[in-house]
Amino acid sequence: MYSAKVAIASTALSLWAFSAGAVTVTPTDAMGQVGHTAKVCGVVASAVYEANSRAHPTFLTLLNADHPDAGRAMTAVI
């Protein structure tokens, strides 16, 4: 059930970014896209679903596939 929610949320985000004509960036370059629509492509290092939180957020940590350095990771909240 948990992995299905993550897959659905990831797909929804990808389709939304794709339909908006967004540029594709790595997690490392995502900070340069603040205020713009961008599609971030990377490897999901971790996904945490907070079931006991008020809004039930999911935290996704993305790494650059070419340079999997944890210091350059991006965390997204869904």
C-alpha positions as CSV (number, residue, x, y, z in Angstrom):
1,M,0.0,0.0,0.0
2,Y,2.8,2.4,0.9
3,S,4.8,1.8,-2.2
4,A,1.6,2.2,-4.3
5,K,1.0,5.7,-2.8
6,V,4.6,6.7,-3.6
7,A,4.3,5.4,-7.2
8,I,1.0,7.2,-7.7
9,A,2.4,10.5,-6.3
10,S,5.6,10.2,-8.3
11,T,3.6,9.6,-11.5
12,A,1.2,12.5,-10.8
13,L,4.1,14.9,-10.3
14,S,5.9,13.6,-13.4
15,L,2.8,14.1,-15.6
16,W,2.1,17.5,-14.2
17,A,5.7,18.7,-14.8
18,F,5.7,17.1,-18.3
19,S,2.4,18.7,-19.3
20,A,3.6,22.1,-18.2
21,G,6.4,22.0,-20.7
22,A,9.0,22.0,-17.9
23,V,12.7,21.8,-18.3
24,T,14.4,18.7,-17.0
25,V,17.1,19.2,-14.3
26,T,19.1,17.0,-11.9
27,P,18.5,17.2,-8.1
28,T,21.8,19.1,-7.9
29,D,20.6,21.8,-10.3
30,A,17.0,22.0,-8.8
31,M,17.9,25.0,-6.5
32,G,18.6,27.1,-9.6
33,Q,15.0,26.5,-10.7
34,V,13.2,28.1,-7.7
35,G,10.2,30.0,-9.0
36,H,10.1,28.0,-12.2
37,T,8.4,24.8,-13.3
38,A,11.0,22.0,-13.7
39,K,11.0,18.3,-13.9
40,V,13.6,16.8,-11.5
41,C,15.0,13.5,-12.6
42,G,17.1,11.4,-10.2
43,V,17.3,8.2,-8.2
44,V,14.9,8.0,-5.2
45,A,17.2,7.3,-2.2
46,S,14.4,7.3,0.3
47,A,10.7,7.8,0.7
48,V,9.1,8.4,4.1
49,Y,5.3,8.6,4.5
50,E,4.2,10.4,7.7
51,A,0.9,8.6,8.5
52,N,0.6,10.2,12.0
53,S,1.1,13.8,10.7
54,R,-1.8,16.2,10.1
55,A,-1.5,16.4,6.3
56,H,0.1,12.9,5.8
57,P,3.0,14.1,3.7
58,T,5.5,12.0,1.8
59,F,9.1,13.0,1.8
60,L,11.2,11.9,-1.2
61,T,14.9,12.2,-1.2
62,L,16.4,12.3,-4.8
63,L,20.0,11.8,-5.7
64,N,21.8,12.6,-9.0
65,A,22.3,9.2,-10.8
66,D,25.8,10.2,-12.0
67,H,27.0,11.6,-8.6
68,P,25.2,9.9,-5.8
69,D,26.5,12.2,-3.1
70,A,24.2,12.5,0.0
71,G,25.4,16.1,0.5
72,R,23.9,17.1,-2.8
73,A,20.5,15.4,-2.4
74,M,17.1,17.1,-2.8
75,T,14.1,16.3,-0.6
76,A,10.6,16.9,-2.0
77,V,7.4,17.0,0.0
78,I,4.3,15.6,-1.5
